Amino acid sequence: MRRRRAPERKIQPDPVYNSELVAKFINNLMWDGKKFLAQKVFYRAMEIVGERTNENPLHVFQKAIENVKPSMEVRSRRIGGANYQVPVEVRPKRQISLAIKWIIDAARKRPGRRMYEKLAAEIIDAYKGTGNAVKTKENVHKMAEANRVFAHFRW
């Protein structure tokens, strides 16, 4: 039997943009508890985003997250000795966390340069609907579409 659900933790908004989404992004960007360094990288990236797009960097960032959020994904489900990839809808919180992870991963995989430059480039690409993070989302959607025949195994 499963125990009760873990209580939902309230995240403190970040000091510059006063946004919980930005705070969550910085927390995911952070390595080894070095939050100050993660904040420096993120805010530097946002400055670059503002310069290159001539728009409010927070709106660009929010639109980038919106463009990367997946609506469907596949989950493995074992039925009668066979594993099926069953397409399921993604919960809103998971959509945000997946989008954040994909943007950060795509930025880290970009070649050369400094992290804030790679992150800025990835955010701008996601804002425009291009880039590796958006490609990852499209691949997940294609997988879900290809396995639509197993949708009746949803639980």
N, C-alpha and C positions, 0 to 999 in steps of 0.2 A: 504494500500500500504506500502511496506517495504521501509525503508530508505536506504541510501548508505551503502556499506560495511565498516566496521571499518578498519582504516589504519593498515597495518602490522607493528608491532613493531620489531625493530632490537634488538636482544639480544646480550649483550657483552660476548665475550668468557671468560672462567674462567682463573685465573692467572697462575695456575700450568701447565695444559695440553694445554692451549690456544684452547679450543674446545667449540663450542656453545652447542653441545649435553650434555657435562658435566655440563655447566652452567644451562641448562634447567633442568637437573636431580637434581642439587643442589636446584634450585628454587622450584621444586616439593617436595623435601625432607624437606624443611624448614617449621617450624611451628612458628606462632606468630611473624613473621618478624625476627627471629633469624638466619640470614644467616651465621654468623661466626660459630655458632654451627653446622649448617648443613654442612658447608665446612669441619669442623674438622672431623665430622662423615664420610663424603664421602672419604676424602683423607686417613683417617685411614683405612677404608675398602679397598681402592685401594692398600695400602701397604700390607695388609693381602693377597689380591688377588695375588699380585706379588710374595709374599713369597711362597704361596701354589701351584701356577701353574708354577712358574719359567719362566713366559713369561711376555711380556710387558702388564701391567695392563690395559692400554688404549685400546689395541687391544682386550683383553679379554672382557672388558666392551662393546665395540662396537659390538662384535660378540654376546654377551649376548642379547643386545637390538635387534639385527638382528633376533635372534632365537625366540624372544617373539613377534615380530611385527605380527599382524594379517593381512591377505589379504582380508578376508570376514567377515562381521558381519550381524546381523539381525536388521532391523529397523521395528518398529510397523507402520502399515499403515491401516487406517480405510477405508473400501470400503463396501458400501451398508449395513451399520449397523454392520458389523463384523470386528474385528481387525485381521489382518494377520501379521505374522512375515515374512517380505520380506528380502531375502538376498541381500546385496549390497556390492560393493567393497569399501574398506576403502581408503580414501585419504592419501597420503604419510605423511603429517603432523600429521594427526590423528593416523596413525600407530605408529609413534614415541611417541606421548603423551600417547597413551594407553599402550604401552610397558613399558614406564617409570612408569606409575601409577601402573601397575600390579606388577612390580618388587618391588616397594616400599611397596605396600600393603602386598605382600607375605612375605617380610622381616619383616614387623611390626607384622605379625601374627605368626611368628616363636616363639616358647616358650623360655623363659629365656634369659640369656646372655645380652650383651650390644648391642646397635643398630648397631655399626660398624661391630661387629662380625656377626650379623644376616644378614646385608646387603652384606657383603663379601661372606657369604655362599650362599645367594640367587643369587648373580652375578655369582659365580662359577657354581652353579647348572644350571642356565640359559645358561651359556656358553657350558655346557656339554649336554644341551637339556633335562634336567630333572628339577625338582623343581615345585613349585606351580604356578609360573608365566607362565611357558610353558604349564602347565596343563590347566590354564585359557584360554590360546590361543586355545588349542585343543578343549576345550568345546565350545568356540565361533564358531570355524570352523564346529564342529559337528552340532550345531544348524543351521548354514547356510546351511549345506548339507542336513539336514533333512527337511528344509523348501524350498528346491530348486523348488518344484512344484509351489510356489507362485512367482517365479522370474519374471513372465510376468506382475506382478503388479508394477514393478520398475517404478520410475518416473524421 
